[in-house]
Amino acid sequence: MVERIAQRLDHLLTIMEEAAAQRKWRELVRLDAELASILQRLKAQPELKARLPMAEMRHRHGQLIAQVAERREWLAKRLSEDSDMREGKRAYREVQLYGGEK
């Protein structure tokens, strides 16, 4: 039983790593919810949970979460830069059309 649960958790984390590598964020969120569900069920069985390699799984999951956080920060910066660039282009067009700001 413990071996099956450990294999399932390992398989789930492997799929999550592949989804993150392929930037399949929705799939990653779905898989993370599935992992959370399994861990929630394990809370009721502490003796079973104690026999699983939880430290390794926590480490792998932490790496995935860090990767998602980095991606979110990069995306926020990129969107901010795009917004600033559009604002700069709009101001430039106003200067070209109207000879200055309104």
C-alpha positions in Angstrom: 0.0 0.0 0.0 2.7 2.4 1.0 4.7 1.5 -2.2 1.6 2.2 -4.4 1.0 5.6 -2.8 4.7 6.5 -3.1 4.6 5.5 -6.8 1.4 7.5 -7.4 2.9 10.6 -5.7 6.2 10.2 -7.7 4.3 9.7 -10.9 2.1 12.8 -10.2 5.2 14.9 -9.4 6.9 13.7 -12.6 3.8 14.7 -14.7 3.8 18.1 -13.0 7.5 18.6 -13.8 6.8 17.8 -17.5 3.8 20.1 -17.5 5.9 22.9 -16.0 8.6 22.3 -18.6 6.1 22.5 -21.4 4.5 25.6 -19.8 1.1 23.9 -19.5 0.0 26.0 -16.5 -3.6 24.9 -16.4 -2.6 21.3 -16.4 -0.1 22.0 -13.6 -2.8 23.7 -11.5 -5.1 20.7 -12.0 -2.3 18.2 -11.1 -1.4 20.3 -8.0 -5.1 20.1 -6.9 -4.9 16.4 -7.3 -1.7 16.2 -5.3 -3.3 18.3 -2.6 -6.3 16.0 -2.5 -4.1 13.0 -1.9 -2.1 14.7 0.8 -5.3 15.8 2.5 -6.5 12.2 2.6 -3.1 11.2 4.1 -3.5 13.6 7.0 -6.0 11.2 8.4 -3.4 8.4 8.4 -0.3 9.8 10.0 1.4 6.4 10.4 1.1 5.8 6.7 2.3 9.3 5.9 5.3 8.8 8.1 6.4 5.8 6.0 6.4 7.9 2.8 9.4 9.9 1.5 7.7 13.2 2.2 10.9 15.3 2.4 11.8 14.4 -1.2 8.3 15.1 -2.4 8.2 18.4 -0.6 11.5 19.4 -2.2 10.3 18.5 -5.7 7.0 20.3 -5.2 8.8 23.4 -3.8 10.9 23.5 -6.9 7.8 23.4 -9.1 6.2 26.2 -7.0 9.4 28.3 -7.3 9.4 27.8 -11.1 5.8 29.0 -11.3 6.5 32.0 -9.1 9.5 32.9 -11.3 7.2 32.6 -14.4 4.6 34.8 -12.8 7.1 37.5 -11.9 8.6 37.4 -15.4 5.1 37.7 -16.9 4.1 40.6 -14.6 7.4 42.4 -15.6 6.8 41.7 -19.3 3.2 43.0 -19.2 4.4 46.1 -17.3 7.1 46.8 -19.9 4.5 46.2 -22.7 2.2 48.7 -21.1 4.9 51.2 -20.6 5.9 50.8 -24.3 2.4 51.3 -25.5 2.1 54.4 -23.4 5.3 55.7 -24.8 4.1 55.0 -28.4 0.8 56.8 -27.6 2.6 59.9 -26.3 4.9 59.9 -29.3 2.0 59.7 -31.7 0.3 62.6 -29.9 3.5 64.7 -30.3 3.7 63.8 -34.0 0.0 64.6 -34.6 -0.6 67.6 -32.4 2.9 69.0 -31.8 2.7 68.3 -28.1 0.4 67.0 -25.5 -3.2 68.0 -25.4 
